[in-house]
Amino acid sequence: MNKYIFVSGGVCSSLGKGVAASSLGALLEGRGLNVRMVKCDPYINVDAGTMSPYQHGEVYVTDDGAETDLDLGNYARFTSGPLSRANSITTGQVYDAVIRKEREGRYLGRTVQVIPHITDEIKSRITAVAREDADTDVVIVEIGGTVGDIESIPFLEAARQMIHECGRINAISVHLTLIPEVAGGELKTKPTQHSVKAMQEMGIQPDILICRAPTILEEATRRKIALFCNVDPEAVFTSYNIDTTIYEIPLVFYSQKLDQVVLRKMGVESRHAQLNDWYSMMDRFKAQAGTVRIGIVGKYMELHDAYKSVYEALFHAGLANAVRVELVKIDSTPLEDETKARGLLEEANIQGVLVPGGFGQRGINGMVRAACWARQNGIPYFGICLGMQIMVIDWARNVLGWEDADSTEFNQDTRHPVISLLEEQEDVVNYGATMRLGRWESVAEEGTRILAAYGAKHIFERHRHRYEFANAYREAMSGAGLKLAAFTPGGDLVECVEWPGAGAGGHPWGMGVQFHPEFKSKPTAAHPLFRDFIAAARERAGGSTTEDAE
């Protein structure tokens, strides 16, 4: 029988439940187990695709085109198990499926209720992930929200039923809570006690507690928590503040023997832990010398999670280049003022510019000014999705002289629509899950930076967009020097553009891609495009970094 681990949270949100679940997954993989991760989100949206980044952070896209919660990005960075739309379960999906079955008469006239019909649908989706791959050993299910939330009750009830049906040796509960520090530095366990009591009222006795605290808990505190929460003292762990990186957390948990306790409770024979990749990654982290400053020019700068995967991919690239990457967040809206833009960019003291994905007109002209500034001043530039389209608009306006050149997303009346709506998008009415989504192939051209980075002509990356390089402008753009560096098979769509890099006036590193490479970057294996971008940024600093120069 497959093993199931249900990870829940209490006291408050944003304690790091996703990172804790991912870290546990990494440890179990290190023990030789095949792990699959599942996120249960209590919102009624069918998926995260129509949400503003300010609501829920970035949208993480899977190979099969699912638009999911950003926690799946954590799963991808920490673990190696495949992720698809099956790994993201929302209240909206569950109720939509149950209502459709009711309309089709599949409940044979019975009254449709939360229990058993909604909970049965949740359980069916969780077990389907285990059945998808016969080699799956453990399914880790993260339940969004906190215990006590009305929205999370059906998911917690489904977990309770599965723990009862599978038996406690095959299904366990891991509960993450907060241990706050009050005046005088005293750590208070009462919120954790109340959180566990709320879980018990739901019919779930946590098997393992992970306590989020400023420092590692003393033995006496752990025993107190164990006594009042009815768990074994050895099953109380600390997720304490660290001053390195979240990627050290698997090793923090390993030092506390979290994986050993989990294996013992699930009746799995202990096996040797293989964590060499994580130790090597931490060695690279400690070996970083100096800093390169990368300006991220975007429109959702107030919320860090809006560009979560981009920021993480830059960190991974820093590890690969033995250099620390300092993020300089630049709101593109103030850059729309031409008189201010150059001063703001020059004052930022950056060695690279990255324009990430996004939608809508706000701040677009500021992004174009940033791209133009990077091109004219030899600053390495990396454009992702919208960032590639910005490169094309800049080239049309400031090299070809078409001042009104634009995307039809922002200006339907432009005389030079160098970016236009994909043909299959013209009659789309519903916005959810209707973009060009998921894994698609690109073919790199000879003599391009993208080919050098991947070391392969055939590239498979994930997409999320409605607009594309307008094919009518290929000849004019390439004739003026813009390199069309990759296409879809058959050459129907442009997938990558590059600024010319050879000869007089050549640029050291300027690339835009229509896909989202950030989704495939890992701390143990930086994505090649991010790796080369950071290498170029370090080279821009003359082989030295900000710290070296000091």
N, C-alpha and C positions, 0 to 999 in steps of 0.2 A: 504494500500500500504506500502511496505517496505520503510524504510528511508535509504538514502545513504549519506555518508560523504566522500568527496574526499580531501585527504591530499596531498598537493604539497609543493615543496620547491623552494627557489630562492636564488640568490646572489652567493652561493657556496655550495658544497656538505659537508657531515659530520657534519651537524648542529644538528643532533639528530631527524630527521624526524620520523624514526621508533619508537624511544622511545616516542616521542610526540603522535604518533598515538596509540601506545599501552597504554599509560597512559590515553588517552581519552577513549579508550575501557574499561579500568579498572573502570573508573568513571561511565560510562554508565551502566556497569554491577552492580556497586554498587547501582545504581538507579533502579535495578530490570529489566533491559532490556536484551534481548538475542542478543549478539553482535557476528558478524562474521568479520574476518579480511581478507583482500586481498592485495597482493603485486603485482604491475605491474612493471616488470623490462624491461628496454628498450634494453637490449643486445640481439643479434641475436642467441646466444646459446639457444638451446631448454630448457635446465635447467642448474643448476650450477654444475652438477656432474662431468664434464670433466675439470673444471677450476682448476688451481693451487690455493692453499690457499692464495698465495701472490697476486692474482688478485682480489679476492672478499671475502676473509676471509673463514670461515668454511662453509661446506655444511651441512645444517640442513635437517634431514630426517623425513618424516611424517610416520604415521602408514601404509599408503597404498604404501609406498616405493618411494615417490617422493623425488628427490634431489633438494633442494630449497635454496633460498637466506637466509642468516643468520637472516634477519629481522623476518622471521617466528619464529625463536627462541625467539625473543623479544615478539612476540604476545603470544607464549605459556607460557612465564614466567609471563606476566602481565594479561592475560585474560584466560578464561576457555572454550571458544568456540572451537569446534573441528577443526582440521587443516588437509587438505589433498592436493592432487595435484591440486584440483580445486582452492585452495587459492593462488596459485603461477602462475601468467600469465607473459609470456615473449614474446618479439617480435618474437623470433624464433618459439614458439608454434603457435602464431597467423598466421604468414605467411605460416608456414607449413600446417596448417589446410585449409587456403584459397586456396593455390596452389593445394592441393589434391582435393578439391571440384571442382576447375577449370578443372583439369585433368579428373575428373569423369563426366564432362559436366553438373554439377549441377547449373551453372549460365546461362544455356540455350543460349549460344552463345554471351552473353553480354560481353562488355569490362570490365575486372576486375580492379578495382581502389582502391586507399587508402580510398577514400570516395565514396561510402558507405561500400564497402565490408570489408576492414580491420577494420574500426571503428565498423561496425555491429558485427564482430566476437568478438571484445573486449567487447562490451556491452553485447553480449550473454553470454560470460564467467562470467562477473560480476553478471548479474542477475541470472545465474545458481547457484551461491553460495547462494543467497537469497532463491531460490526455493528448495534447497537441504534439508532444514529443515523448516517445516511449522511454527515453533515457532520463526523464526528469526525476530527480530525487526529492527535492524540497521546493515548495512554493511559498514564498514570503509575501504576505498580503498586508499592505499598509492601508489602514482605514483613516481617511482624511477627517479633519475636524478634531474635536476633543470630546471625551466622554461627558455626557450631560447635554450635548447639543441635540435638539430634536431631529435635525437632518440626518444625524449619524445613527440613529436608533435601529433602522432596518439592517444596516451593515453589521452592527454589533450583535444584533439578534441572529443574523445568519452565521456569524462567527461562533456564537454560543451553541447553535445547533450543530455546526460541523465539529466542534470540540467534543460534544456529547456523542455524536454519531460515529466519529472516527476513533474515539478513545484518546485519553490524554497522552499516550505514548506516540500517537500519530498526529496530534494537533495541539499546539501550545499557544499560550498568550504571553506576549512581551509588551509591557506597558511602560511608556516613557512619561515621566513627570518632572515637576520643577521643585528644587530645593532652594528657596530664596535665602538671601543673606540680608539680615536686618542690621540696624545700627549696632556697632560694637563688634561686627564680624561674625555674629552668631548665625548658624545655619538652622533653618526651621523645617521640620519634617511634617508639620501638620497638613500643609496643602497636599502632600503625597498621600497621607493617610486618608484624607477626604476623597481624593481621586480614586484610590483603590476601593474605597467603600462604594463609590458610584459604580465602579465596574462590577463589584459583587452584587449590587442591586440589579444589575443587568443580567445576573446569572453567570458571570465570568470571574473566576478566580485567577488573577495573573500568576503565571509560573515564574516569570523573570521581571524584575524591575530595573529600568535604566534611569538613573536620577541625574537630571541636568543641574549641575551645581558649579559654583565658581572654582572650587578646588576639589580634589579627590576626597571622598568621604572617609572619615576615620572608622576604625573597626567598631567602636561603641555606637556610632551613629547608624552604621549598617545593621547592627544587631537590633537596634531600637526599631528601625523601619521594618525589618523582617518580623519582629514580634507583633507589631501592631497591624501589619498588612498580611500576615499569615503566609509568608513565603520563606523559603530557606535562606539563611544568612549568606550562603555562598552564591545565591541567585540575585543579590543586590549589587548593581554595578554603577559606576559613576561616569557620566559624560561631562567632563570638566573642561573649563576654558583652556585652550592651548594657544600659544603665540607663534605657531608655525603655519600649518595649512590644514584644511579639513581632511586632506588625504592622509594625514597621520592617524585619523580616528580608528581605522581598522587595526592599526598596530597598538593604539591605546587600549582598545577592547581586548586584543589578543593578550596583552600583558596582564589583564585582569582575568583571563581565562574564560571569557564569555562563550567562545565557540565550544570549549570543552564541556561547559555546563549545558549548553543547548543540545549537544550530541548525546550527552548522558540522559537528559530528560526525554529525548526522542528515541532512546534505545538504539542509537547508531554506534557501531564499533568505532572507537577512536582510531584515527589514522594520522600519519605524520603531516604536519602543516608545511605547505610550500608557499612562502610569502616573499620569495627573493625579489620579485618585481616591485613590491611595495618598499622593501628596504633599499633597493637600488634607487627608486624614485626619491626617497628621503635623502639619500646620499647626494643626489644631484641637486636637491633643494638646498642642502647645506653648503654645496660647492659654488652656488651662484655668487658672482662677483660683479658689483656695479649695477647700474640701473639704466634702462631705456624707457623714455616717456612716450606713450602712445596716446594720441588724441582720438577718442571715440566721438565722432560727430553724429549725433542722433537727436531724436525728438522726444524720447521717453527717459530722460536722464535722471529724473528725480527718484525713480525706483530701480535699485540695483538688479532686481530679478527680471526686469524687462529685457535685458540682454545677457541673461545668465550664462548661456552656453558660449557666447562670444567671449565674455570675460574669462571663463574657465579655459577656453582654447588658447587665449593669449598667455595665460599662466603656464599651461602645458608647453607652449612654444618657448617660454622663458627657461623652463627646465631643460629643454632640448638644446638651448644655446648657452647654458650656464650664465644666464643674466636675469636679473629681476625686472619684471615688467610693471611699470607704474602706470595705472590707468588715469588719464586726464579726461574727465567727462566734459564735453563741450556741447551745450545746447545749440542746436542749429538755428533756432529762431532769431537770436540777436545777430547772427552772421548775415542775415538778410540785408542789414544796413551796410552798404558797400564801404562807407567811410570807417566803420567800426571793425569790419571783418578782418582786414589785414592786421590791424593792431592787436586784436584779440588772439589771432592765431600765432603771431610772432611772439607775443608775451607768454604764450603757453609753453614755449621752449620744448617742443616735441620733436622726436626723431621719426615719427610715423603717423599717418592718418588712416583711420578705419571708419568707413561709413557702413553701418549694418542695415538690415532689412527694416521695412516699415510700410505704412500705408497712409494715404491722405496728403493734402497739399501743404499743411503747416510745416514751415521750416525747410521746404525743399530748395528754395533759392539760396539759403544759407549753406546747404550741403554742396550745391554746385559751386559756390564761391570757395569752399574748403577744398574741393577737388581741384579747381583751377589753381589755387594757391600752392597745393602740393605739387602739381604738375610743373608749374613755372619755377618752383624753387628746388626741384630735385628731391622732394621729400617722399620716401616710400609710401605708397598708397594701396590700400586693399578695400575693394568694394564688394559687398555681399548682397545679392539680390537687388534691392533698391539701390545699393551702393554702386553696382555695375551700371544701372540705368542712369545714375547721376554722372558717371564717367562719360557716357554717350552724349548726354545733354550738354555737358561742359565742352566736349569736343566740337559738337555742332555749333554751339554759340560762340565759343572763343577761339576756335581754330578755323572753322569754315565760315564764321561770320554771320550765321543765321541767328540773329538776336532773339527771335521769338521761338526758337526750337524748344520743344517740350514733349512731355508724355501726354497722351490723351486722357490719362487718369487725372491730370491737373488742369489741362487746357484743351477742351474739345475743339476750339476754333483755331489752334495754331496752324500756320502754313507749313510747318516742318514737324510733323508728328514722328519724331525719330524713335519714340517708344510708343507702342500701340497695343491694344487689347488682343490677346490671343484669339484666333478665329473661333475656336470652340467655346469661347466665353461670351460671345456677342449676345446670345439670347438667354443667358443665365439670369434667373430671377432670385432664387434662394442663394444666400451667401455662404451658408454652412457647408463645409466639405465639398465645395464645387470648384476650387482652384486647381491648377496643375500641382498635384501633391504626390509626395513619396519618391521612391527610388526610380531614377531615369538614367539612361546612358548618355555620356558625352564622349566625343572623339577629339582628341587633341591634335593640332597641326604640328608638323615638323618645325623645329627651330624656335619653339615657344617656351616661355618660362613655365607654363603649366605642365607641359610634357616633361621638362627637366625636373620639376618638383615631384610629380607622381612616378616618373620613370616608366610610364606605360601610356599607350595611346588611348586605351579604352577605360573610361572613368565612370564610376557609378556613385552618384550622390543624390541627396534628397532635395526636393524642390517645394516651394510654397509661394506661388505667384499667379497673377492674372495677366500681367503685361510683359511684353517681350521686345527685344530689338526689332525695329521695323525693317523687314527685308528689302524694302524699296530703297533704303539708304545705305546698303552694303557697299556699293561701288564708290559712292561719294566719300564715305567714311574711310574705307581702306585706301582710296586714292590719295587722301590727305595724310596718310601715315598711321592711322589707328589700325592696330593689328587685330584681326578677327582670329582668335587663337583656338577656339574649340566650337564644335557644332554638335547637334543631335545626329544620330546615324542617318545618312542620306542627305545631310546638310540643310534640313528644313529650317532649323532655328539656331541662332547664335547663342552659345552657352558661356563664352568667355571673351573678353577683350583685354588688350594690353597696350600700354603706351610704348612707342618705339624706344628701344634701349641701346641701339648701336649707332655709332657715328656722332657727328656734331649735333649737339642739342638733345641727345638721347637721355632717357630717364633711367635712373638706377633700378627702380622696381615699382611698376604701376600695373595693377591687375584688378579686373572686376569679373566676378562669376555670378551666373544667374541662380546657382544653387546655394545650399547652406552647408558648407563644410564643417561648421562648428559642431554640428550634431554628431560627428564621428570622431572627435578628438578625445583622447584619454590622457590622464596624468602619466601613465606608463608608456604611452605611444602618441606623441604630439602629431596633429594633422600636418601633412607636408606643406600645405599652403601657408598655414600660420607659422610653421617652423621657418620657412624661407622668408616670409614677411618680417619676422623679428630679426632674422639674420641680416636682412637688408637694412633694418633700422639701426642695428648695432654698427654696421659698416658705415652708415650715414654719420655716425658719431666719430668716424675716423679710426675705427678699430678699438676705440676706448669708449667708456660709458660715462654717464654723469658723475658717478662716484669716483671713477678713475681720474677724471679731469680735476677733481677737487684735491 
